Amino acid sequence: MANLETKLKAVVGDRTAAALATGFGMETVEDLLRHYPRRYVVRGELSDISALVEGDEVTVLAEIDAVGVRRVNGRNLLEVTVTDGTSKLSLTFFNQAWRQKELSAGRTGLFAGKIGVFKGKRQLTHPDYQMVPDGDDVDAAIADFAGKYLPVYPATSKLPSWKISQCVALALDSLDEVDEYLPEEILITNKFPTKLQALRYIHQPEDLDQVALAQERLTFDEALLLQLILVQRRAEIGALAATPRKISQGGLVAEFESQLPFTYTQGQREVAHEIEEDMKRPHPMHRLLQGEVGSGKTVLALRAMLTVIESGGQAALLAPTEVLAQQHMKTIAKILGPLALAGTLQGNGKGTQLTLLTGSLSATAKREALGKIASGEAGIVIGTHALLSQGVEFHDLALVVIDEQHRFGVEQRDALRSKAKLPPHLLVMTATPIPRTVAMTIFGDLDISTLRELPAGRSPIKTHVVSLAQKPRYLERAWERIREEVTAGHQAYIVAPRIFGDVEGTPSNINERDRAMAKLMGETLDEEELEGSAGMSAVDDLAPELATGPLKGITLAVLHGQLSSTDKEETMVAFAKNEISVLVATTVIEVGVDVPNASMMVIMDADRFGVSQLHQLRGRVGRGGVAGLCLLVSKADPDSLAMDRLTAVASTLDGFELSRIDLDQRREGDVLGKAQSGSRSHLRLLRVLRDEPIIEKARSAATALIAQDSTLHTWPHLAHEVEILRQEESSQFVDKG
């Protein structure tokens, strides 16, 4: 007999086990049994062939309509036409005419392969197949055809669905009792089947009610294990000791607020109070601050920094790129004014000093920065990954601020926090609005503050989709609009998805950013979505083309991640001074770039960007007194899902609504992060929008269990599962401690 930890080769044999390991990363019986069917087909009900999409690996149940052999280029071509009664699908086999005996008209079978299109017809070339036994032989059919409901699994060309089904049947038949890790009261209250029952129901259901029961139980399991980690982590953080940091009357914070040229919005006042109350406590603050582009997150983070500086502490702001770190340095210095010049002739005797630490600093500048950090002279330290390096020592690191936190791994956050004498307060910020259930699932160990209200003075942004498939000449009008904006004294951005043109070995630079966004939003992107970049706009091609063509005579420059730090800095300074009218850039300008005079943006190949990313990009315009205009240029099919995304972006400026659309439209995957083959921490069933009630139920259950026993020793099997998940690499995206 086997258990869930049994190696697959002991159940299915060495050869099949090797195929399962190669195709799906499976090693154990549990890995196989957690490979759930994606759907079920019913005997006698044929697949909907019209819904098949080119490029998809599919398994279809269909009836053979016609069979014929003809000569093509000197070879015999066996062509089999199958039908669902409405649409038809062609199966082609070269030099395999002998298959006619088995593939006769009127028979029904399962056919698997990758959908192709030839001369407008859908087809499978050399598909794998298995015929459904005829008539009275049905009852004597092999195990995977024994039931009415046939599971259809995610498959590969070497492992079609029915072969996986056979392996599952072998595993279930050999399985001994499975340890039940859910507490009995949860099973009874929710009327859940046992884990073993749930596994049998989902793979070999007698009816769809069993499928529903199994899916609810197994989805709850995924949600509960995640929530237990997060609730435990929250309890652990609450038990840590930190230095309380209080705002004094007439101190640095009061001085800072007295010189602000604006008043806080109601939302800013509420969030400021939440942060202030957190930092008064003898335990570390652990808070996520999310808000729309321009909602005032930086001012609130700066207020928190000054709070710790009042009591002699230091604050570190970690940014993902040098461009963003430099922009933060300028923004904070501008907001603070004389308060950023303590100890200098320009200072007023109050305040602190700012220090920037990035990898491109000269040796002399780096030594000077490290000295100020170590002595405490620099109260606010702004930097990139260079802050994490050995040799960076703080006098008293009291607050860590992480900007665009989804770009950092847990090791990087820990490396900075470990430089403090006591656990520092932590404030992580994101300008990517997060749906409530995503926040509850990914950031459940953080208190969450949200800024929805935009400060006064922000101008509206109009967004339009330019479909080159329908009206290619509209692109000329886009360049004319940029010329009009420049003539009126304004500036513009042109964004391209990659740096270089169609040169072999130069992949689109959007790929890694798309993956990071997918990780945050609980999505997974197939490699096909990240490849196929031929013909996409590139900065190095587009800039000279525009400079000698439609934008000739206009001062134009490029900005992307492969420029030197000096070049990037000089370009941004010149653009901020309006010495450059048009900036042709990659997504390096996505966050942190603040040029109020920029009024227009054109995003080329906009369908290559995610919804939230497009929303972030267009937030670079409309930041001054003039209305913003954003044009989303795309060659995508007008009826495609990609064009639907662009239309959604153009229809609203509500980032929270767009984040739901983004998550709803794009395939969800591992909310914990990029899938690791064979890892049990994959979220196979949980969908953070669809399953909000289950997530809330799991959160309540986890909170109650941890309140009873924070170590979970009362439920050893459950504690074991949680520990396995903790140790999995992908769980590091959850464990932000």
C-alpha positions in Angstrom: 0.0 0.0 0.0 1.1 3.6 -0.6 0.7 6.9 1.2 0.8 10.4 -0.1 4.6 10.6 0.4 5.3 7.5 -1.7 7.4 8.0 -4.7 5.5 7.7 -8.0 7.8 5.1 -9.5 6.7 2.7 -6.8 3.1 3.0 -8.1 3.2 3.8 -11.9 6.7 2.4 -12.8 10.0 4.1 -13.6 9.2 5.1 -17.2 5.8 6.7 -16.4 7.1 8.3 -13.3 10.0 9.9 -15.3 7.4 11.3 -17.8 5.3 12.7 -15.0 8.4 14.3 -13.4 9.5 15.8 -16.7 6.1 17.0 -17.8 4.7 18.3 -14.5 7.4 18.1 -11.9 5.6 15.3 -10.0 7.6 13.1 -7.6 5.1 11.8 -5.1 1.6 10.3 -5.0 0.3 13.6 -3.5 1.8 15.6 -6.4 -0.2 13.4 -8.8 -3.4 13.5 -6.8 -3.1 17.3 -6.6 -3.1 17.5 -10.4 -6.8 18.1 -10.6 -9.1 17.7 -13.6 -9.7 21.0 -15.4 -13.2 19.8 -16.5 -15.3 16.7 -17.0 -16.9 15.3 -20.1 -20.0 13.1 -19.9 -20.5 10.0 -22.0 -22.6 10.8 -25.1 -22.0 14.5 -24.7 -19.4 15.6 -27.3 -16.9 18.5 -26.9 -17.7 22.0 -28.3 -15.2 22.1 -31.1 -16.1 25.7 -32.1 -14.6 26.8 -28.7 -11.2 25.3 -29.4 -8.4 27.9 -29.7 -5.3 27.6 -31.9 -2.2 26.6 -29.9 -4.1 25.0 -27.0 -3.2 21.5 -25.8 -6.6 19.9 -25.7 -8.5 16.6 -25.2 -11.8 16.4 -27.0 -14.5 13.8 -27.0 -16.0 13.6 -30.5 -17.5 11.3 -33.0 -15.7 10.3 -36.2 -17.6 11.7 -39.2 -15.5 10.7 -42.2 -12.2 8.9 -43.0 -10.1 9.2 -46.1 -6.6 8.7 -47.5 -4.9 10.8 -50.2 -1.4 11.4 -51.6 0.3 14.6 -50.5 3.9 15.3 -51.6 4.6 11.7 -52.2 3.2 10.6 -48.8 0.0 9.0 -47.8 -2.1 11.3 -45.7 -4.8 9.8 -43.5 -7.4 12.5 -42.8 -10.1 11.8 -40.2 -12.9 14.3 -39.6 -14.5 14.3 -36.2 -17.6 16.3 -35.2 -19.6 17.4 -32.2 -22.7 17.6 -34.3 -22.2 21.2 -35.2 -18.5 21.9 -35.8 -15.8 19.7 -37.3 -12.2 19.1 -36.5 -9.6 17.5 -38.8 -7.1 14.8 -37.5 -4.2 14.2 -39.9 -1.7 11.2 -39.9 1.1 10.9 -42.4 2.0 7.4 -43.6 -0.3 5.8 -41.1 -3.1 4.5 -43.3 -3.3 1.4 -41.1 -5.1 3.4 -38.5 -8.3 3.3 -40.8 -9.2 0.0 -39.2 -9.6 1.6 -35.8 -10.7 5.0 -36.8 -14.0 4.2 -38.5 -16.9 6.5 -39.1 -19.5 6.5 -36.3 -17.1 5.6 -33.5 -16.5 8.0 -30.5 -13.1 8.7 -29.0 -11.0 11.0 -27.0 -8.4 12.8 -29.2 -5.5 14.8 -27.7 -3.0 17.2 -29.2 -2.2 20.9 -30.0 -4.8 22.7 -32.0 -3.5 24.0 -35.3 -5.2 25.8 -38.2 -4.6 24.9 -41.8 -6.4 26.7 -44.6 -8.9 28.0 -42.1 -9.7 24.6 -40.6 -8.9 23.5 -37.0 -6.8 20.4 -36.9 -4.8 18.0 -34.8 -1.6 16.6 -36.4 -0.7 13.1 -35.2 -3.0 13.3 -32.2 -2.9 10.7 -29.4 -6.3 9.1 -29.0 -8.3 6.5 -27.2 -11.5 5.1 -28.6 -14.5 4.6 -26.4 -15.6 0.9 -26.4 -18.8 0.3 -28.3 -22.1 -0.9 -27.0 -22.2 -3.6 -24.3 -18.4 -3.4 -24.0 -18.6 -0.1 -22.1 -19.0 -1.8 -18.7 -15.9 -3.8 -19.3 -13.9 -0.7 -20.3 -10.6 0.2 -18.7 -10.6 2.0 -15.3 -10.5 5.5 -16.7 -13.7 4.9 -18.7 -15.6 3.2 -15.9 -17.6 6.2 -14.8 -20.1 8.4 -16.5 -18.0 11.5 -15.8 -14.6 11.4 -17.6 -12.0 13.8 -16.0 -10.0 15.9 -18.5 -6.6 16.8 -17.1 -4.0 19.4 -18.0 -1.9 17.3 -20.3 1.2 17.2 -22.6 1.7 15.5 -25.9 3.5 12.6 -24.2 1.0 12.4 -21.4 -2.6 12.8 -22.7 -5.4 13.1 -20.3 -6.5 9.5 -20.2 -2.9 8.3 -19.4 -2.9 10.7 -16.5 -6.3 9.3 -15.5 -4.9 5.8 -15.5 -2.0 6.9 -13.3 -4.4 8.5 -10.9 -6.5 5.4 -10.8 -3.5 3.3 -9.9 -2.5 5.8 -7.1 -6.0 5.8 -5.6 -6.3 2.0 -5.7 -3.0 1.7 -3.9 -3.6 4.4 -1.4 -3.9 3.5 2.3 -5.7 5.7 4.8 -4.8 9.4 4.5 -4.0 11.5 7.6 -6.8 14.0 8.1 -5.4 17.3 9.2 -8.5 19.4 9.4 -9.8 19.6 13.0 -13.0 17.6 13.4 -15.1 20.6 14.3 -14.2 22.3 11.0 -15.2 19.1 9.1 -18.5 18.8 10.9 -19.4 22.5 10.8 -18.8 22.8 7.1 -20.0 19.3 6.2 -16.7 18.6 4.4 -15.7 15.2 3.1 -12.5 13.7 4.5 -9.3 14.4 2.6 -9.3 10.9 1.1 -13.0 11.2 0.1 -12.3 14.6 -1.5 -9.5 13.1 -3.5 -11.6 10.3 -4.7 -14.6 12.6 -5.5 -12.5 15.0 -7.6 -10.8 12.3 -9.7 -13.5 9.6 -9.9 -16.9 11.3 -9.3 -20.1 9.5 -9.5 -21.9 12.8 -10.0 -21.2 16.5 -10.2 -22.3 17.0 -6.6 -19.3 15.0 -5.5 -17.1 17.2 -7.6 -18.5 20.3 -5.9 -18.0 18.9 -2.4 -14.4 17.9 -3.3 -13.6 21.3 -4.8 -15.0 23.2 -1.8 -13.0 21.1 0.6 -9.7 21.2 -1.3 -10.1 24.9 -2.0 -10.7 25.6 1.7 -7.6 23.6 2.5 -5.4 25.8 0.3 -6.9 28.9 1.8 -6.6 27.7 5.4 -2.9 26.7 5.1 -2.1 30.1 3.7 -4.1 31.9 6.4 -2.5 29.9 9.2 0.9 31.0 8.0 -0.2 34.6 7.9 -2.0 34.6 11.2 0.9 32.9 12.9 3.3 35.4 11.4 1.1 38.3 12.6 1.2 36.8 16.1 5.0 36.4 16.0 5.4 40.0 14.9 3.1 41.2 17.7 5.4 39.4 20.2 8.6 41.2 19.0 9.9 44.2 20.9 10.6 47.5 19.1 11.4 51.0 20.3 8.2 53.1 20.5 8.5 56.3 18.4 6.2 59.1 19.4 5.6 62.5 17.8 6.5 65.4 20.2 4.7 68.7 20.4 6.5 71.4 18.5 9.0 68.8 17.1 10.2 67.9 13.7 6.9 66.6 12.4 5.1 69.7 13.5 7.7 71.9 11.8 7.4 69.8 8.6 3.6 70.0 8.5 3.6 73.8 9.2 5.6 74.4 5.9 3.5 72.0 3.7 1.9 74.0 0.8 -1.3 72.0 1.1 -3.5 70.4 3.7 -4.0 66.7 4.1 -7.0 65.0 2.6 -9.3 63.2 5.0 -7.9 59.9 3.8 -4.3 61.1 4.5 -5.2 62.3 8.0 -6.8 58.9 8.8 -3.7 56.9 7.5 -1.3 59.3 9.2 -3.2 58.5 12.5 -3.0 54.8 11.9 0.8 54.9 11.3 1.3 57.2 14.3 -0.6 54.8 16.6 1.3 51.8 15.3 4.7 53.5 15.9 3.8 54.4 19.5 3.6 50.8 20.5 6.5 48.7 21.8 6.0 46.3 18.9 7.1 46.8 15.3 4.6 48.3 12.9 4.0 46.0 10.0 1.8 48.0 7.6 1.0 48.1 3.8 0.1 51.5 2.4 -1.6 51.3 -1.0 -3.0 54.1 -3.0 -3.4 55.5 -6.4 -0.6 57.2 -8.3 -0.4 60.8 -6.8 -2.5 60.0 -3.7 0.1 61.2 -1.3 1.8 58.0 -0.1 5.3 59.6 -0.1 4.3 62.5 2.1 2.9 60.1 4.7 6.0 57.9 4.5 8.1 61.0 5.0 6.0 61.9 8.1 6.7 58.5 9.5 10.4 58.9 8.8 10.5 62.2 10.6 8.7 60.6 13.6 11.6 58.2 14.2 14.2 61.0 13.5 12.7 63.0 16.3 13.9 60.4 18.8 17.3 59.9 17.3 16.5 57.0 14.9 17.1 56.6 11.2 14.8 55.7 8.3 15.8 53.8 5.2 13.8 53.9 2.0 14.4 51.0 -0.4 13.6 51.6 -4.0 13.8 49.0 -6.9 15.6 51.1 -9.4 18.2 53.9 -9.4 15.8 56.2 -11.4 13.2 55.8 -8.7 15.7 56.2 -5.8 17.0 59.4 -7.4 13.5 60.6 -7.9 12.7 59.9 -4.3 15.8 61.8 -3.2 14.7 64.9 -5.2 11.1 64.7 -4.2 11.8 64.4 -0.5 14.5 67.1 -0.5 12.0 69.4 -2.2 9.3 68.7 0.3 11.6 69.1 3.3 13.3 72.2 2.0 15.6 73.6 4.8 14.7 70.6 7.0 16.8 68.4 4.7 19.9 70.6 5.3 20.6 70.1 9.0 24.2 70.8 9.9 24.9 72.9 6.7 25.0 76.6 6.2 21.7 76.5 4.3 20.0 74.7 7.2 17.9 76.4 9.8 19.1 74.4 12.7 16.3 71.9 12.6 15.8 68.8 10.5 18.1 66.1 9.2 20.2 65.1 6.3 19.5 62.9 3.3 21.9 60.4 1.8 21.6 58.5 -1.4 23.3 55.1 -1.7 23.2 53.3 -5.1 25.6 50.9 -6.9 26.8 53.5 -9.4 28.2 56.0 -6.8 31.9 56.7 -7.1 34.2 55.2 -4.4 34.5 58.7 -2.8 30.8 59.4 -2.7 30.1 55.9 -1.4 32.6 56.3 1.5 31.0 59.7 2.4 27.5 58.2 2.3 28.5 55.2 4.4 30.1 57.5 7.0 26.9 59.5 7.4 24.8 56.4 7.7 27.0 54.8 10.3 27.3 58.0 12.4 23.6 58.8 12.3 24.2 62.1 10.6 22.0 61.0 7.8 18.5 60.5 9.2 17.0 59.5 5.9 18.8 57.0 3.8 17.5 56.4 0.3 18.8 53.7 -1.9 18.6 50.6 -4.1 19.8 47.1 -3.4 23.1 48.8 -2.5 21.6 49.4 1.0 21.6 45.6 1.5 25.4 45.2 1.0 27.9 44.3 3.6 29.6 47.3 5.1 26.4 49.3 5.3 25.9 50.0 9.0 23.3 52.1 10.6 23.6 54.1 13.8 19.9 53.3 14.8 17.7 52.0 12.0 14.2 52.5 13.3 12.0 52.5 10.2 12.2 50.6 6.9 10.1 51.9 4.0 9.9 49.6 1.0 8.6 51.2 -2.2 7.0 49.1 -4.9 7.4 46.1 -2.5 6.4 43.4 -5.0 9.8 43.9 -6.7 11.7 42.6 -3.7 12.2 39.2 -2.3 11.9 38.3 1.3 15.7 37.8 1.6 16.2 41.4 0.5 13.7 42.8 3.0 15.2 40.7 5.7 18.8 41.8 4.8 17.8 45.5 5.4 15.8 44.9 8.6 18.6 42.8 10.1 20.8 46.0 10.1 18.7 47.3 13.0 19.5 46.8 16.7 15.8 46.0 17.5 13.2 45.0 14.9 12.4 48.2 13.1 9.0 49.5 12.1 8.1 48.5 8.6 6.0 50.4 6.0 5.6 48.9 2.6 4.1 50.9 -0.2 2.5 50.1 -3.5 0.8 52.2 -6.2 -0.8 49.1 -7.6 -4.3 48.9 -6.2 -4.9 45.4 -4.7 -8.4 43.8 -4.6 -9.5 43.0 -1.1 -9.3 39.2 -1.5 -5.8 39.5 -3.0 -4.7 41.6 0.0 -6.3 39.2 2.4 -4.5 36.2 0.7 -1.1 37.7 0.1 -0.7 40.4 2.7 -2.7 38.8 5.5 0.1 39.5 8.0 0.1 43.2 7.3 -2.2 45.9 8.5 -3.5 47.6 5.4 -4.1 51.3 4.9 -5.7 52.6 1.7 -5.6 56.0 0.0 -8.4 56.3 -2.5 -8.8 60.1 -2.6 -6.6 62.2 -4.9 -5.3 65.5 -3.6 -6.6 68.7 -5.2 -4.8 69.9 -8.2 -4.6 66.6 -10.1 -5.9 67.0 -13.6 -8.2 64.5 -15.4 -6.6 62.0 -17.9 -8.4 61.1 -21.1 -7.5 57.7 -22.5 -8.2 56.5 -26.0 -7.4 53.2 -27.8 -5.8 53.5 -31.2 -6.5 50.3 -33.1 -4.0 50.0 -35.9 -5.9 46.9 -37.2 -8.9 49.1 -37.8 -7.5 52.6 -38.4 -3.7 52.5 -39.0 -3.6 56.2 -40.1 -4.6 57.2 -36.6 -1.0 56.7 -35.5 -0.1 59.7 -37.7 -2.6 61.7 -35.8 -1.0 60.6 -32.5 2.3 62.1 -33.6 0.5 65.3 -34.7 -1.1 65.5 -31.2 2.4 65.3 -29.6 3.6 68.1 -31.8 0.6 70.2 -30.8 1.3 69.6 -27.1 4.9 70.5 -27.5 4.0 73.7 -29.4 1.7 74.6 -26.5 4.8 74.3 -24.2 4.0 70.9 -22.8 5.9 67.6 -22.9 5.2 64.0 -23.8 6.2 60.4 -23.1 6.3 57.6 -25.7 6.6 54.2 -24.1 7.8 51.1 -26.0 7.7 47.5 -24.5 11.4 46.8 -25.2 14.7 48.5 -25.7 16.1 46.9 -28.9 14.6 45.9 -32.2 14.2 42.4 -33.8 17.7 41.1 -33.0 18.1 37.5 -32.1 18.8 37.0 -28.4 17.2 40.2 -27.3 14.0 39.3 -25.5 11.4 41.8 -24.6 12.3 43.7 -21.4 8.7 43.7 -20.4 8.9 40.0 -19.5 10.3 40.2 -16.0 8.0 43.2 -15.1 5.0 41.3 -16.3 6.0 38.3 -14.2 6.4 40.6 -11.1 2.9 42.1 -11.7 1.5 38.6 -12.2 3.0 37.5 -9.0 1.4 40.4 -7.1 -2.0 39.9 -8.7 -2.2 36.2 -8.3 -1.8 35.4 -12.0 0.5 33.3 -14.0 1.5 34.1 -17.5 2.3 31.4 -20.0 5.7 31.7 -21.7 3.8 32.1 -25.0 2.4 35.4 -23.7 5.9 36.6 -22.9 7.5 35.6 -26.1 6.7 36.2 -29.7 8.0 39.8 -29.5 8.9 40.1 -33.2 7.6 43.3 -34.7 7.1 45.0 -31.3 8.1 48.6 -30.9 11.5 49.2 -29.5 13.0 52.4 -28.1 16.2 52.2 -30.1 14.2 51.9 -33.4 11.4 54.2 -32.6 13.4 57.2 -31.3 15.5 57.8 -34.5 12.5 57.1 -36.7 10.4 59.8 -35.0 13.3 62.2 -34.7 13.9 62.1 -38.5 10.2 61.8 -39.4 6.9 63.0 -37.7 8.7 64.6 -34.7 11.6 66.2 -36.6 12.8 69.4 -35.0 11.5 68.4 -31.6 14.0 67.8 -28.8 13.8 64.1 -28.1 15.8 61.7 -25.9 15.6 58.0 -24.8 15.5 56.5 -21.4 15.8 52.8 -20.5 17.4 50.5 -18.0 20.6 49.8 -19.9 21.8 53.4 -20.0 24.5 54.3 -17.5 23.3 55.9 -14.2 24.9 59.2 -15.3 23.0 59.2 -18.6 19.7 58.3 -16.9 20.2 61.1 -14.3 21.2 63.7 -16.9 18.2 62.8 -19.1 15.7 63.0 -16.3 17.1 66.3 -15.1 16.9 67.7 -18.6 13.4 66.4 -19.1 12.3 67.9 -15.7 13.7 71.3 -16.8 11.8 71.0 -20.2 15.1 71.0 -22.1 13.8 67.7 -23.6 10.3 67.8 -25.0 9.7 64.1 -25.8 11.0 61.1 -23.8 11.0 57.8 -25.6 11.3 55.2 -22.8 10.6 51.7 -21.5 8.6 51.1 -18.3 11.5 52.5 -16.3 9.3 55.6 -16.0 6.4 53.6 -14.6 6.7 54.8 -11.0 8.3 57.7 -9.2 8.7 60.0 -12.2 7.0 63.3 -11.5 7.2 66.0 -14.3 4.0 68.2 -13.9 4.5 69.7 -17.4 4.1 66.3 -19.1 0.6 66.3 -20.6 0.6 63.4 -23.1 1.7 59.7 -23.3 1.6 57.3 -26.2 2.0 53.6 -25.3 3.1 51.5 -28.2 2.0 47.9 -28.4 -0.1 48.6 -25.3 -1.6 45.1 -25.5 1.8 43.8 -24.3 1.2 45.4 -20.9 -1.0 44.4 -18.0 -4.0 46.5 -17.0 -2.5 47.7 -13.8 0.8 48.5 -15.5 -1.0 50.6 -18.1 -2.8 52.5 -15.3 0.6 53.1 -13.6 2.2 54.4 -16.8 -0.6 56.9 -17.6 -0.3 58.2 -14.1 2.9 60.0 -15.3 0.7 62.6 -17.1 -1.9 65.0 -15.8 0.2 65.7 -12.7 0.2 69.5 -13.2 -2.5 72.0 -14.0 -3.2 70.7 -17.6 -5.4 67.8 -18.5 -3.6 64.6 -19.5 -4.0 62.5 -22.6 -3.0 58.9 -23.0 -3.2 56.9 -26.3 -3.0 53.1 -26.2 -1.7 52.0 -29.6 -2.2 48.3 -30.5 -2.1 46.0 -33.5 -4.2 43.4 -31.7 -7.3 41.9 -33.2 -10.3 44.2 -32.4 -12.2 41.3 -31.0 -9.4 39.9 -28.8 -9.1 39.7 -25.1 -6.1 42.0 -25.3 -8.2 44.7 -26.9 -10.9 44.2 -24.2 -8.2 45.0 -21.6 -7.3 48.2 -23.4 -10.9 49.2 -23.6 -11.3 48.6 -19.9 -8.3 50.9 -19.1 -9.7 53.6 -21.3 -13.1 53.4 -19.6 -12.1 54.2 -16.1 -9.5 55.9 -13.9 -10.4 53.8 -10.9 -7.3 51.7 -10.2 -9.2 49.4 -7.8 -11.8 48.6 -10.4 -9.1 48.0 -13.0 -7.2 45.7 -10.6 -10.3 43.5 -10.4 -10.7 43.5 -14.2 -7.0 42.6 -14.6 -7.3 39.7 -12.2 -10.6 38.6 -13.6 -9.5 38.6 -17.3 -6.1 37.1 -17.0 -5.4 33.5 -15.9 -4.8 33.0 -12.2 -2.1 30.8 -11.0 0.0 30.6 -7.8 -0.9 33.5 -5.6 2.2 32.7 -3.6 4.5 33.5 -6.6 5.9 32.0 -9.7 5.1 28.3 -9.7 7.9 25.9 -8.7 7.5 22.5 -10.3 6.4 19.9 -7.9 5.9 22.3 -5.0 2.9 21.5 -2.9 2.4 25.1 -2.1 0.8 25.7 -5.5 -2.7 27.1 -5.3 -4.4 24.7 -7.7 -8.0 25.5 -7.0 -8.2 28.8 -5.1 -9.2 31.9 -7.1 -9.0 35.0 -5.1 -11.9 36.8 -6.7 -14.3 33.9 -7.1 -13.5 32.4 -3.7 -13.9 35.4 -1.4 -16.4 33.6 0.9 -14.0 30.6 1.3 -11.0 32.9 2.0 -13.0 34.8 4.6 -14.1 31.5 6.2 -10.5 30.2 6.2 -9.3 33.5 7.7 -11.8 33.2 10.6 -10.9 29.5 11.1 -7.2 30.3 11.1 -7.6 33.1 13.6 -9.6 30.9 15.9 -7.1 28.0 15.7 -4.1 30.2 16.4 -6.0 31.8 19.3 -6.5 28.4 20.8 -2.9 27.2 20.2 -0.5 29.4 18.4 1.9 26.5 17.8 -0.8 24.2 16.4 0.6 21.3 18.5 -3.0 20.4 19.3 -3.4 19.4 15.6 0.0 17.7 14.7 -1.0 16.8 11.2 -2.2 20.3 10.5 1.0 21.7 12.0 3.0 19.4 9.7 1.2 20.7 6.6 1.8 24.3 7.6 5.5 23.6 8.2 5.8 22.0 4.8 4.3 25.1 3.2 6.5 27.4 5.2 9.6 25.6 3.9 8.5 25.7 0.3 10.3 28.3 -1.7 7.2 29.9 -3.0 5.9 30.6 0.5 8.6 33.2 0.9 6.4 35.6 -1.1 3.9 35.4 1.8 6.4 35.4 4.6 7.4 39.1 4.4 9.0 39.1 7.8 
